[in-house]
Amino acid sequence: MIMNNYNFSLIKKSNKFEIIFSMIFLMMFLFI
């Protein structure tokens, strides 16, 4: 749920920096 909302907001803003940040966040989340 939270991740879906976060991704939805990223698509809304369409900001390259936030997309990169979200990808890094997902990578760290997978490592944990």
PDB file of N, CA, C, O and CB in Angstrom:
ATOM      1  N   MET A   1       0.840  -1.207   0.000  1.00  0.00           N
ATOM      2  CA  MET A   1       0.000   0.000   0.000  1.00  0.00           C
ATOM      3  C   MET A   1       0.872   1.254   0.000  1.00  0.00           C
ATOM      4  O   MET A   1       0.732   2.122  -0.861  1.00  0.00           O
ATOM      5  CB  MET A   1      -0.949   0.008   1.227  1.00  0.00           C
ATOM      6  N   ILE A   2       1.762   1.332   0.966  1.00  0.00           N
ATOM      7  CA  ILE A   2       2.609   2.522   1.076  1.00  0.00           C
ATOM      8  C   ILE A   2       3.482   2.662  -0.164  1.00  0.00           C
ATOM      9  O   ILE A   2       3.625   3.756  -0.710  1.00  0.00           O
ATOM     10  CB  ILE A   2       3.487   2.453   2.345  1.00  0.00           C
ATOM     11  N   MET A   3       4.060   1.557  -0.603  1.00  0.00           N
ATOM     12  CA  MET A   3       4.923   1.596  -1.781  1.00  0.00           C
ATOM     13  C   MET A   3       4.131   2.031  -3.010  1.00  0.00           C
ATOM     14  O   MET A   3       4.625   2.809  -3.826  1.00  0.00           O
ATOM     15  CB  MET A   3       5.571   0.220  -2.023  1.00  0.00           C
ATOM     16  N   ASN A   4       2.899   1.530  -3.144  1.00  0.00           N
ATOM     17  CA  ASN A   4       2.073   1.903  -4.285  1.00  0.00           C
ATOM     18  C   ASN A   4       1.784   3.397  -4.283  1.00  0.00           C
ATOM     19  O   ASN A   4       1.847   4.042  -5.330  1.00  0.00           O
ATOM     20  CB  ASN A   4       0.765   1.113  -4.276  1.00  0.00           C
ATOM     21  N   ASN A   5       1.470   3.949  -3.125  1.00  0.00           N
ATOM     22  CA  ASN A   5       1.211   5.383  -3.026  1.00  0.00           C
ATOM     23  C   ASN A   5       2.457   6.179  -3.367  1.00  0.00           C
ATOM     24  O   ASN A   5       2.385   7.221  -4.018  1.00  0.00           O
ATOM     25  CB  ASN A   5       0.720   5.748  -1.622  1.00  0.00           C
ATOM     26  N   TYR A   6       3.608   5.675  -2.919  1.00  0.00           N
ATOM     27  CA  TYR A   6       4.869   6.366  -3.183  1.00  0.00           C
ATOM     28  C   TYR A   6       5.158   6.371  -4.677  1.00  0.00           C
ATOM     29  O   TYR A   6       5.543   7.399  -5.233  1.00  0.00           O
ATOM     30  CB  TYR A   6       6.030   5.701  -2.412  1.00  0.00           C
ATOM     31  N   ASN A   7       4.974   5.232  -5.325  1.00  0.00           N
ATOM     32  CA  ASN A   7       5.210   5.142  -6.764  1.00  0.00           C
ATOM     33  C   ASN A   7       4.220   6.022  -7.517  1.00  0.00           C
ATOM     34  O   ASN A   7       4.588   6.667  -8.499  1.00  0.00           O
ATOM     35  CB  ASN A   7       5.103   3.681  -7.244  1.00  0.00           C
ATOM     36  N   PHE A   8       2.984   6.055  -7.073  1.00  0.00           N
ATOM     37  CA  PHE A   8       1.966   6.872  -7.725  1.00  0.00           C
ATOM     38  C   PHE A   8       2.342   8.349  -7.673  1.00  0.00           C
ATOM     39  O   PHE A   8       2.182   9.070  -8.658  1.00  0.00           O
ATOM     40  CB  PHE A   8       0.599   6.649  -7.069  1.00  0.00           C
ATOM     41  N   SER A   9       2.839   8.794  -6.526  1.00  0.00           N
ATOM     42  CA  SER A   9       3.248  10.190  -6.379  1.00  0.00           C
ATOM     43  C   SER A   9       4.445  10.474  -7.276  1.00  0.00           C
ATOM     44  O   SER A   9       4.572  11.575  -7.814  1.00  0.00           O
ATOM     45  CB  SER A   9       3.587  10.514  -4.905  1.00  0.00           C
ATOM     46  N   LEU A  10       5.327   9.483  -7.442  1.00  0.00           N
ATOM     47  CA  LEU A  10       6.490   9.662  -8.315  1.00  0.00           C
ATOM     48  C   LEU A  10       6.031   9.848  -9.751  1.00  0.00           C
ATOM     49  O   LEU A  10       6.542  10.711 -10.464  1.00  0.00           O
ATOM     50  CB  LEU A  10       7.453   8.456  -8.209  1.00  0.00           C
ATOM     51  N   ILE A  11       5.073   9.045 -10.173  1.00  0.00           N
ATOM     52  CA  ILE A  11       4.564   9.155 -11.540  1.00  0.00           C
ATOM     53  C   ILE A  11       3.899  10.517 -11.727  1.00  0.00           C
ATOM     54  O   ILE A  11       4.006  11.126 -12.792  1.00  0.00           O
ATOM     55  CB  ILE A  11       3.562   8.006 -11.854  1.00  0.00           C
ATOM     56  N   LYS A  12       3.223  10.982 -10.705  1.00  0.00           N
ATOM     57  CA  LYS A  12       2.558  12.286 -10.789  1.00  0.00           C
ATOM     58  C   LYS A  12       3.579  13.404 -10.994  1.00  0.00           C
ATOM     59  O   LYS A  12       3.424  14.245 -11.880  1.00  0.00           O
ATOM     60  CB  LYS A  12       1.728  12.551  -9.516  1.00  0.00           C
ATOM     61  N   LYS A  13       4.621  13.404 -10.164  1.00  0.00           N
ATOM     62  CA  LYS A  13       5.623  14.465 -10.237  1.00  0.00           C
ATOM     63  C   LYS A  13       6.521  14.306 -11.457  1.00  0.00           C
ATOM     64  O   LYS A  13       6.946  15.290 -12.062  1.00  0.00           O
ATOM     65  CB  LYS A  13       6.467  14.480  -8.970  1.00  0.00           C
ATOM     66  N   SER A  14       6.809  13.034 -11.815  1.00  0.00           N
ATOM     67  CA  SER A  14       7.655  12.765 -12.975  1.00  0.00           C
ATOM     68  C   SER A  14       8.995  13.475 -12.838  1.00  0.00           C
ATOM     69  O   SER A  14       9.472  14.121 -13.772  1.00  0.00           O
ATOM     70  CB  SER A  14       6.952  13.202 -14.268  1.00  0.00           C
ATOM     71  N   ASN A  15       9.586  13.346 -11.675  1.00  0.00           N
ATOM     72  CA  ASN A  15      10.877  13.978 -11.424  1.00  0.00           C
ATOM     73  C   ASN A  15      11.978  12.924 -11.516  1.00  0.00           C
ATOM     74  O   ASN A  15      11.918  11.889 -10.852  1.00  0.00           O
ATOM     75  CB  ASN A  15      10.894  14.677 -10.034  1.00  0.00           C
ATOM     76  N   LYS A  16      12.984  13.201 -12.346  1.00  0.00           N
ATOM     77  CA  LYS A  16      14.060  12.226 -12.548  1.00  0.00           C
ATOM     78  C   LYS A  16      14.763  11.909 -11.234  1.00  0.00           C
ATOM     79  O   LYS A  16      15.041  10.745 -10.948  1.00  0.00           O
ATOM     80  CB  LYS A  16      15.075  12.749 -13.575  1.00  0.00           C
ATOM     81  N   PHE A  17      15.050  12.921 -10.443  1.00  0.00           N
ATOM     82  CA  PHE A  17      15.752  12.708  -9.175  1.00  0.00           C
ATOM     83  C   PHE A  17      14.953  11.793  -8.253  1.00  0.00           C
ATOM     84  O   PHE A  17      15.517  10.906  -7.613  1.00  0.00           O
ATOM     85  CB  PHE A  17      16.022  14.050  -8.480  1.00  0.00           C
ATOM     86  N   GLU A  18      13.655  12.005  -8.185  1.00  0.00           N
ATOM     87  CA  GLU A  18      12.823  11.188  -7.299  1.00  0.00           C
ATOM     88  C   GLU A  18      12.722   9.760  -7.818  1.00  0.00           C
ATOM     89  O   GLU A  18      12.668   8.813  -7.033  1.00  0.00           O
ATOM     90  CB  GLU A  18      11.421  11.800  -7.160  1.00  0.00           C
ATOM     91  N   ILE A  19      12.696   9.604  -9.133  1.00  0.00           N
ATOM     92  CA  ILE A  19      12.646   8.252  -9.711  1.00  0.00           C
ATOM     93  C   ILE A  19      13.922   7.498  -9.365  1.00  0.00           C
ATOM     94  O   ILE A  19      13.875   6.328  -8.985  1.00  0.00           O
ATOM     95  CB  ILE A  19      12.454   8.311 -11.252  1.00  0.00           C
ATOM     96  N   ILE A  20      15.067   8.173  -9.499  1.00  0.00           N
ATOM     97  CA  ILE A  20      16.352   7.547  -9.156  1.00  0.00           C
ATOM     98  C   ILE A  20      16.371   7.208  -7.670  1.00  0.00           C
ATOM     99  O   ILE A  20      16.810   6.127  -7.277  1.00  0.00           O
ATOM    100  CB  ILE A  20      17.545   8.484  -9.517  1.00  0.00           C
ATOM    101  N   PHE A  21      15.893   8.135  -6.851  1.00  0.00           N
ATOM    102  CA  PHE A  21      15.859   7.910  -5.404  1.00  0.00           C
ATOM    103  C   PHE A  21      14.980   6.715  -5.055  1.00  0.00           C
ATOM    104  O   PHE A  21      15.320   5.917  -4.182  1.00  0.00           O
ATOM    105  CB  PHE A  21      15.353   9.163  -4.678  1.00  0.00           C
ATOM    106  N   SER A  22      13.852   6.599  -5.743  1.00  0.00           N
ATOM    107  CA  SER A  22      12.947   5.477  -5.482  1.00  0.00           C
ATOM    108  C   SER A  22      13.599   4.156  -5.867  1.00  0.00           C
ATOM    109  O   SER A  22      13.417   3.149  -5.183  1.00  0.00           O
ATOM    110  CB  SER A  22      11.628   5.658  -6.250  1.00  0.00           C
ATOM    111  N   MET A  23      14.362   4.158  -6.966  1.00  0.00           N
ATOM    112  CA  MET A  23      15.055   2.943  -7.394  1.00  0.00           C
ATOM    113  C   MET A  23      16.088   2.529  -6.347  1.00  0.00           C
ATOM    114  O   MET A  23      16.203   1.350  -6.015  1.00  0.00           O
ATOM    115  CB  MET A  23      15.733   3.156  -8.768  1.00  0.00           C
ATOM    116  N   ILE A  24      16.838   3.500  -5.831  1.00  0.00           N
ATOM    117  CA  ILE A  24      17.830   3.205  -4.786  1.00  0.00           C
ATOM    118  C   ILE A  24      17.120   2.690  -3.533  1.00  0.00           C
ATOM    119  O   ILE A  24      17.581   1.748  -2.890  1.00  0.00           O
ATOM    120  CB  ILE A  24      18.679   4.472  -4.450  1.00  0.00           C
ATOM    121  N   PHE A  25      16.003   3.316  -3.201  1.00  0.00           N
ATOM    122  CA  PHE A  25      15.240   2.901  -2.028  1.00  0.00           C
ATOM    123  C   PHE A  25      14.762   1.457  -2.175  1.00  0.00           C
ATOM    124  O   PHE A  25      14.816   0.678  -1.224  1.00  0.00           O
ATOM    125  CB  PHE A  25      14.042   3.837  -1.809  1.00  0.00           C
ATOM    126  N   LEU A  26      14.296   1.108  -3.374  1.00  0.00           N
ATOM    127  CA  LEU A  26      13.845  -0.262  -3.618  1.00  0.00           C
ATOM    128  C   LEU A  26      15.004  -1.238  -3.504  1.00  0.00           C
ATOM    129  O   LEU A  26      14.838  -2.333  -2.966  1.00  0.00           O
ATOM    130  CB  LEU A  26      13.191  -0.378  -5.001  1.00  0.00           C
ATOM    131  N   MET A  27      16.168  -0.862  -4.000  1.00  0.00           N
ATOM    132  CA  MET A  27      17.345  -1.722  -3.920  1.00  0.00           C
ATOM    133  C   MET A  27      17.686  -1.999  -2.454  1.00  0.00           C
ATOM    134  O   MET A  27      17.926  -3.145  -2.075  1.00  0.00           O
ATOM    135  CB  MET A  27      18.552  -1.072  -4.648  1.00  0.00           C
ATOM    136  N   MET A  28      17.704  -0.957  -1.640  1.00  0.00           N
ATOM    137  CA  MET A  28      18.019  -1.115  -0.214  1.00  0.00           C
ATOM    138  C   MET A  28      16.947  -1.967   0.464  1.00  0.00           C
ATOM    139  O   MET A  28      17.253  -2.808   1.310  1.00  0.00           O
ATOM    140  CB  MET A  28      18.131   0.271   0.483  1.00  0.00           C
ATOM    141  N   PHE A  29      15.706  -1.743   0.089  1.00  0.00           N
ATOM    142  CA  PHE A  29      14.601  -2.503   0.670  1.00  0.00           C
ATOM    143  C   PHE A  29      14.764  -3.993   0.362  1.00  0.00           C
ATOM    144  O   PHE A  29      14.495  -4.839   1.215  1.00  0.00           O
ATOM    145  CB  PHE A  29      13.245  -1.987   0.135  1.00  0.00           C
ATOM    146  N   LEU A  30      15.204  -4.309  -0.853  1.00  0.00           N
ATOM    147  CA  LEU A  30      15.402  -5.711  -1.237  1.00  0.00           C
ATOM    148  C   LEU A  30      16.565  -6.312  -0.466  1.00  0.00           C
ATOM    149  O   LEU A  30      16.511  -7.475  -0.066  1.00  0.00           O
ATOM    150  CB  LEU A  30      15.651  -5.832  -2.752  1.00  0.00           C
ATOM    151  N   PHE A  31      17.612  -5.532  -0.257  1.00  0.00           N
ATOM    152  CA  PHE A  31      18.769  -6.045   0.484  1.00  0.00           C
ATOM    153  C   PHE A  31      18.386  -6.385   1.922  1.00  0.00           C
ATOM    154  O   PHE A  31      18.887  -7.355   2.491  1.00  0.00           O
ATOM    155  CB  PHE A  31      19.916  -5.018   0.471  1.00  0.00           C
ATOM    156  N   ILE A  32      17.509  -5.596   2.498  1.00  0.00           N
ATOM    157  CA  ILE A  32      17.072  -5.853   3.876  1.00  0.00           C
ATOM    158  C   ILE A  32      16.111  -7.045   3.870  1.00  0.00           C
ATOM    159  O   ILE A  32      15.614  -7.443   4.924  1.00  0.00           O
ATOM    160  CB  ILE A  32      16.385  -4.580   4.503  1.00  0.00           C
TER     161      ILE A  32
END
